[in-house]
């Protein structure tokens, strides 16, 4: 096997419309229109060259599982989210990069990740 990259990450959300609004309206992902007509609610979203798939269903307990969204400026992202009333942890260093965490309306943890600068 020769993996080429991550195509998509799937996460469960309690309410697909609420999840779609959060991930597009708050976090800036783009809704796709090519999702098949599955017998359950959901949405497919674009983020960079990858996708996030929302699946309406029971959300597992949070045990640290998350996915990370890369951002260019973590401080700007945190300030924008806090202005919208989103609870975002204070950024911290991880190796030579920086990260912070927040939760979507269903309780899924999302990391915002700012890579180390290429100075």
C-alpha positions in Angstrom: 0.0 0.0 0.0 1.2 3.5 -0.8 -1.0 6.1 1.1 -1.2 9.4 -0.7 -2.8 11.5 2.0 -6.0 12.0 4.0 -9.1 12.2 1.7 -11.6 12.9 4.5 -12.4 12.7 8.1 -15.9 11.7 9.3 -17.4 13.0 12.5 -20.8 12.4 14.0 -23.0 15.4 14.9 -26.3 15.4 16.7 -27.9 17.7 14.1 -26.6 17.9 10.6 -28.0 21.4 9.9 -26.5 22.8 13.1 -23.1 21.1 12.3 -23.2 22.5 8.7 -23.8 26.0 10.0 -21.0 25.8 12.5 -18.4 24.3 10.2 -19.3 26.6 7.3 -20.5 29.8 9.0 -18.0 29.8 12.0 -15.0 27.8 10.9 -15.1 28.7 7.2 -15.3 25.3 5.5 -17.2 25.1 2.2 -20.3 22.9 1.7 -20.0 20.3 -1.2 -23.0 19.5 -3.4 -22.0 16.0 -4.4 -23.0 14.1 -1.3 -25.1 11.0 -2.2 -28.7 10.7 -0.9 -27.9 8.6 2.1 -30.7 7.5 4.4 -29.3 9.6 7.2 -28.6 13.3 7.6 -25.2 14.8 6.9 -23.0 17.0 4.9 -19.7 16.9 3.0 -17.4 19.8 3.4 -14.2 21.0 1.7 -11.2 22.2 3.7 -8.1 22.8 1.7 -7.5 19.7 -0.4 -9.3 17.5 2.1 -12.9 16.9 3.2 -14.8 16.7 6.5 -17.9 14.5 6.4 -20.6 15.2 8.9 -22.8 12.2 9.8 -26.0 12.8 11.8 -26.1 10.3 14.6 -25.0 9.6 18.2 -21.9 11.4 19.1 -19.3 9.3 21.0 -18.0 10.5 24.4 -15.0 12.8 24.1 -11.8 10.8 25.0 -9.4 13.2 23.3 -10.2 12.3 19.7 -10.1 15.3 17.4 -9.0 16.5 14.1 -6.8 19.6 13.4 -7.4 22.5 11.1 -4.3 24.3 10.0 -4.5 28.1 10.3 -2.1 30.8 9.2 -2.4 33.0 12.3 -3.7 31.3 15.5 -4.1 34.5 17.4 -6.3 36.1 14.7 -8.4 32.9 14.5 -8.8 32.7 18.3 -9.8 36.4 18.4 -12.4 36.0 15.6 -13.9 33.0 17.3 -14.1 34.6 20.7 -15.8 37.7 19.1 -18.5 35.2 17.9 -18.9 33.9 21.4 -17.1 30.6 20.8 -15.2 29.2 23.8 -11.6 28.7 22.7 -8.8 27.6 24.9 -5.7 29.9 25.1 -3.1 28.9 22.5 -0.1 26.9 23.7 3.1 25.6 22.2 3.5 22.1 20.9 7.0 21.5 19.7 7.8 24.5 17.5 4.2 24.9 16.5 1.2 26.3 18.4 -2.3 24.9 19.0 -5.6 25.5 20.7 -8.9 23.6 21.0 -12.6 24.2 20.9 -15.7 22.1 20.7 -18.4 22.1 18.0 -22.1 22.3 19.0 -22.2 18.4 19.3 -19.2 18.3 21.6 -16.6 17.2 19.1 -13.1 18.6 19.9 -11.5 20.5 17.1 -7.8 21.6 17.2 -6.6 24.8 15.5 -3.0 24.3 14.5 -0.4 27.0 13.5 2.7 25.4 12.1 6.1 26.7 13.0 7.2 29.6 10.9 9.7 28.8 8.2 12.1 31.5 9.2 
